């Protein structure tokens, strides 16, 4: 399954939006946090996990999804949220803790929830697998359209929830696809030091489902594998698992010194940045021009700048509203 020119441009555009959005968030996050770093200070307090470098994992899958399809993501969610169509203005406001945010500023960047496009994420490792399973089961029992996609990191496969979810998904033949974003590091622990198998796609066979491995962070290769898995799920063929060899260009969180990385690793990752590679591919395959590229970059930056301004201009919730909407 090869993506069309329009699909490749869509993927490239959403990768650009995600990257520029995170660059702006990174810049603003550091406001008020110097000379001594204190994550409680500044307009965006708390932890911040950036997904730059992992954008192909989002666009290659979400290019196939419809509004009624469900996605659960991880504590590193921005790229997936953007590709699924989460309202960018409201997401920015949520990250800033503002009243106009998706959850009124209560959730922050690790708990983005947008019912309008069936997207949610969680800061708890492997937590999204159960809800994705339940969503897929509800679709099956009600005979409704829609598949569920659950994103997780390679470290999450060592949680019990991973094995329970895969087992039940296969037993009940549910329309769910599990996407493992393997960025090689579980915080500061390398995959080789934590996981018994080199590639987690082999675990799929133990639960009677297809397993795919994408080894080069290529959005077109991800698109092909995801298309096959999603079509299989839509046609009643049950679950699939896809592991993608990807990478984070930043640390585990903002402020991470990254002294656990081997010398030269970061430089090699930046040299393999998927966004410039996607641009070159568009040039080679479709004669993508400089003016087209400049226009698309300007469009994405304007969209992000508007969202950031919306977040900055929005009001904070009143303290007395803290307990509202906790139980609904």
C-alpha positions in Angstrom: 0.0 0.0 0.0 1.7 3.2 -1.2 0.4 6.6 -0.1 -0.7 9.0 -2.8 0.9 12.4 -3.3 -2.0 14.0 -1.4 -1.5 11.6 1.5 2.2 12.2 1.6 1.7 15.9 1.7 -0.9 15.5 4.5 1.7 13.5 6.5 4.4 16.0 5.8 2.2 18.9 6.8 1.2 17.3 10.1 4.8 16.4 10.9 5.6 20.1 10.4 2.8 21.2 12.6 3.9 18.9 15.4 7.5 19.9 15.2 6.9 23.6 15.2 4.3 23.3 17.9 6.8 21.5 20.1 9.6 24.0 19.3 7.3 26.8 20.5 6.3 24.9 23.6 9.9 24.1 24.3 10.8 27.8 24.1 7.9 29.0 26.3 8.4 26.2 28.8 11.8 27.6 29.7 10.4 31.0 30.5 10.9 31.7 34.2 13.0 28.6 34.7 16.4 30.2 34.8 19.0 30.7 36.2 18.0 27.7 38.4 15.7 25.2 36.7 12.5 24.7 38.6 9.8 23.0 36.7 7.1 24.7 38.9 8.0 28.1 37.4 6.9 29.8 34.2 3.8 29.8 32.1 3.9 26.0 31.5 4.7 24.3 34.9 5.3 20.6 35.5 6.9 18.0 33.3 7.1 18.3 29.5 7.7 15.3 27.2 8.5 16.2 23.6 7.8 13.8 20.7 10.1 15.5 18.1 11.6 12.7 16.0 8.6 10.4 16.5 6.3 12.2 14.1 6.2 9.4 11.5 4.6 7.1 14.0 1.6 9.4 14.2 1.0 10.4 10.6 1.6 7.0 9.1 -1.2 5.5 11.2 -3.6 8.4 11.6 -3.7 9.0 7.8 -6.0 5.9 7.7 -8.2 6.9 10.6 -11.7 8.3 10.6 -13.3 10.6 13.2 -15.2 7.6 14.8 -11.9 5.7 15.3 -10.5 5.8 18.8 -6.9 6.6 19.7 -5.2 6.3 23.1 -1.7 7.6 23.4 1.1 8.0 25.9 2.6 10.7 28.1 4.4 11.9 24.9 1.3 12.6 23.0 1.5 15.8 20.9 2.3 14.3 17.5 -0.4 11.7 17.8 -3.0 14.3 19.0 -2.2 16.6 16.1 -2.4 13.8 13.5 -5.8 12.6 15.0 -7.2 16.1 14.6 -7.3 17.3 18.2 -8.2 21.0 18.4 -4.8 22.8 18.4 -6.0 26.0 20.1 -7.7 24.1 22.9 -4.7 21.7 23.3 -2.3 24.6 23.6 -4.6 26.2 26.2 -4.8 23.0 28.1 -1.0 22.7 28.2 -0.9 26.3 29.6 -3.4 25.3 32.2 -6.0 27.7 30.9 -9.8 27.8 31.2 -10.3 27.4 27.5 -8.3 24.2 27.4 -9.7 20.8 26.4 -10.3 19.9 30.1 -10.4 23.5 31.4 -6.8 23.4 32.3 -7.1 20.5 34.7 -5.2 17.8 32.7 -2.2 19.4 31.2 0.0 18.0 28.5 0.0 14.3 29.7 -3.8 14.1 30.0 -5.1 15.5 26.7 -8.7 14.5 26.0 -10.8 15.5 23.0 -14.1 13.6 22.7 -14.8 15.3 19.4 -12.2 13.2 17.7 -12.0 10.3 20.1 -8.5 11.0 21.4 -7.1 10.5 24.9 -3.7 9.9 26.6 -2.3 9.2 30.0 0.8 9.7 32.0 0.6 6.1 33.3 2.7 3.5 31.4 0.5 1.2 29.3 -2.6 2.7 30.8 -4.2 3.4 27.4 -4.3 -0.2 26.3 -7.3 -1.2 28.5 -9.4 1.7 27.4 -8.6 1.0 23.7 -9.6 -2.6 24.3 -12.9 -1.5 25.8 -13.6 0.9 23.0 -12.9 -1.8 20.4 -15.2 -4.2 22.4 -18.0 -1.6 22.5 -17.8 -1.2 18.8 -17.9 -4.9 18.3 -20.9 -5.5 20.7 -22.9 -2.6 19.3 -22.0 -3.5 15.7 -20.8 0.1 15.2 -18.0 1.2 12.8 -14.6 2.1 14.1 -11.3 0.7 15.2 -9.2 1.5 18.2 -5.5 2.3 18.1 -3.4 2.2 21.2 0.1 3.8 21.3 2.7 2.7 23.8 6.4 2.8 24.3 8.8 -0.1 24.1 9.2 0.0 27.9 5.4 -0.6 28.3 5.6 -4.1 26.9 7.0 -5.3 30.2 3.9 -4.2 32.0 1.2 -6.8 32.7 -1.4 -4.7 31.0 0.4 -5.2 27.7 0.0 -9.0 27.8 -3.5 -8.9 29.2 -4.6 -6.6 26.5 -3.0 -8.6 23.7 -4.5 -11.8 25.0 -8.1 -10.5 25.3 -7.9 -8.6 22.0 -7.0 -11.9 20.3 -9.5 -14.1 22.2 -12.3 -11.7 21.3 -11.0 -10.9 17.9 -11.3 -7.1 18.5 -10.7 -4.3 16.0 -7.7 -2.9 17.8 -4.2 -2.1 16.6 -1.3 -1.7 19.1 1.5 0.7 18.1 4.8 0.4 19.9 7.0 3.5 19.5 10.4 2.0 20.2 12.7 5.0 20.9 15.3 2.7 22.5 15.1 4.4 25.9 12.7 3.8 28.8 13.5 7.1 30.5 17.2 6.4 30.9 17.2 2.6 30.7 18.1 1.1 27.3 15.8 -1.4 25.8 18.6 -4.0 25.8 18.9 -3.7 29.6 15.2 -4.1 30.2 13.7 -6.4 27.6 14.4 -10.0 26.8 13.7 -9.8 23.1 15.3 -7.4 20.6 12.1 -6.8 18.7 8.7 -6.8 20.3 6.8 -7.5 17.1 7.7 -11.2 17.7 5.4 -11.2 20.7 2.4 -10.8 18.5 2.7 -14.5 17.4 2.3 -15.6 21.0 -1.2 -14.0 21.0 -2.2 -15.2 17.6 -2.1 -11.9 15.8 0.0 -10.4 12.9 3.1 -8.6 14.0 4.9 -5.9 11.9 8.2 -4.2 12.4 9.2 -0.9 10.8 12.9 -0.5 11.2 13.6 3.0 9.7 11.1 5.5 11.1 9.8 5.9 7.5 6.2 7.4 7.4 5.5 5.7 4.1 6.5 2.3 5.4 4.4 2.9 8.6 1.5 4.0 6.3 1.7 0.7 4.4 1.8 -1.6 7.5 -0.8 0.5 9.3 -3.1 0.4 6.3 -3.0 -3.4 6.2 -3.6 -3.8 9.9 -6.4 -1.3 10.0 -8.1 -2.7 7.0 -7.9 -6.2 8.6 -9.4 -4.9 11.8 -12.3 -3.1 9.9 -13.1 -6.3 8.1 -13.4 -8.4 11.2 -9.9 -9.9 11.1 -9.0 -8.9 14.7 -6.0 -7.2 16.2 -2.5 -6.5 15.0 0.7 -5.2 16.6 3.2 -2.8 14.9 6.6 -1.9 16.4 8.3 1.1 14.9 12.0 1.8 15.4 11.8 5.6 16.1 13.7 8.0 18.3 13.2 11.1 20.4 15.5 14.0 19.5 15.0 15.5 23.0 15.5 14.0 26.4 12.9 12.0 28.3 11.6 15.3 29.6 12.5 18.9 29.5 15.5 19.4 31.7 16.8 15.8 31.1 20.7 16.0 31.0 20.7 12.9 28.8 24.1 11.8 30.1 23.0 8.1 29.7 23.2 8.4 25.9 26.4 7.1 24.2 28.7 9.7 22.7 27.6 10.6 19.2 24.1 9.2 19.5 22.2 12.5 19.4 24.2 13.8 16.5 23.4 10.6 14.5 19.7 11.0 15.3 19.6 14.6 14.1 21.4 13.6 10.9 18.5 11.2 10.3 15.7 13.7 11.1 12.5 12.4 9.4 11.2 15.8 8.4 14.0 16.8 6.0 14.0 13.2 4.6 10.3 13.5 3.9 10.8 16.8 2.1 13.5 15.2 -0.1 11.2 12.4 -0.9 8.5 14.8 -2.0 11.0 16.6 -4.2 12.3 13.4 -5.8 8.9 11.7 -6.3 6.6 14.7 -7.0 8.8 17.6 -8.0 7.9 19.4 -4.8 9.0 23.0 -5.3 10.7 25.5 -3.0 7.7 27.8 -3.2 5.3 24.9 -2.3 7.4 24.1 0.7 7.7 27.7 1.8 3.9 28.1 1.5 3.2 24.9 3.5 5.7 25.9 6.3 4.2 29.4 6.5 0.7 27.8 6.8 1.7 25.4 9.6 3.6 28.1 11.5 0.6 30.5 11.3 -1.6 27.8 12.6 0.7 27.1 15.5 1.3 30.7 16.3 -2.5 31.3 16.4 -2.9 28.4 18.9 -0.1 29.7 21.1 -1.5 33.2 21.1 -4.9 31.8 22.0 -3.4 30.0 24.9 -1.5 33.0 26.2 -4.6 35.3 25.9 -6.9 32.9 27.7 -7.8 33.2 31.3 -6.8 30.8 34.1 -9.6 29.0 35.8 -10.7 30.4 39.2 -9.4 28.5 42.2 -12.9 27.7 43.4 -13.4 25.7 40.1 -10.8 23.1 41.0 -13.2 20.5 42.1 -15.8 21.0 39.4 -16.1 18.3 36.7 -13.9 15.9 38.7 -16.8 13.4 38.6 -19.1 13.6 35.7 
